[in-house]
Amino acid sequence: MSLRELKEQCEAGLSDLPIPHPFSVEQLRKNMEEARGISLIFHEIPEHLATTKTACGLRMATPEFEILLYRRRPTAYQTEHVKLHELMHSWFRHGTNLDAAALRELVPVFDTDLVQRIIPTGATVQARANYNTTEEKIAELGASMVPRMARSVTSDDMLGRLGDTLSHPVGGRSLLGRLRSLFHRS
């Protein structure tokens, strides 16, 4: 899949993402919980439990809740990016699943038997360690796009929406997304 195709797929999937204004990852998480009707639980992986092979992020998804584990990075910006990446997997409902051996390698501090008992059979378990799959590329691109999209949120009145649509005729949000926001009444 080309970068252009990835971007188009990502933009289409993000067109109805409930981006908060003002933007924060925590408020985005809450908005996503409300929109999807599930609990999204962030939990930091303690640094003393991490190794050089430990994944930056891990998502365990069931129909009722998702646990989004993340490692604190050197800067707040990088940590927020990891969290956004995991939220993108959730929003796009990615379903690639790790087997017990891969989970053990990427998150060696976890007892995989315990994880398998807590998370029901058929649940999704993903870890962010590389970007070779389409799902990883979409989640990474989405994590980069969402803060930019949040900065371009306009006022809710008709003039603000019209101004946004006319000032971003090419690029930015998709045409469908711009038209939807122009005529959407809150």
C-alpha angles and dihedrals in degrees: 000000000000123000089249091054090047091051093048092049091047094048091049091051093047096048092097099033107133097236111187124227114242090035125235130154090231093054090045088054090052092047090050091050090054094045095048099034095231136104117256110199121194117202127174118229104232110246093229088062095050126093131191088268095050112118119248090231140009130196124198111186132191127166091262104038145002127215112211111195120189140176119233108247128208093269134035089238092057092046091051089049091055090050091048090049090056091046089053091055086053096046093048090043092229113194109192106135131208121220121227094264093053091045090051091052096046097040105023094170092067123089099229091204089058092048090051091051094049096042112057122239110276094029118133119252116184131171127195108229106122139013102226098115128074090239091055092048092050092047091049093047091046091050088055095044100048097069089048090048089050091054090053095053108124133203117289097242123100094252092053092050093046091049091050092050093048095044094052103044093146127032124358112075120011118264091248091050092049093048091046091052091045094058100029113110117203 
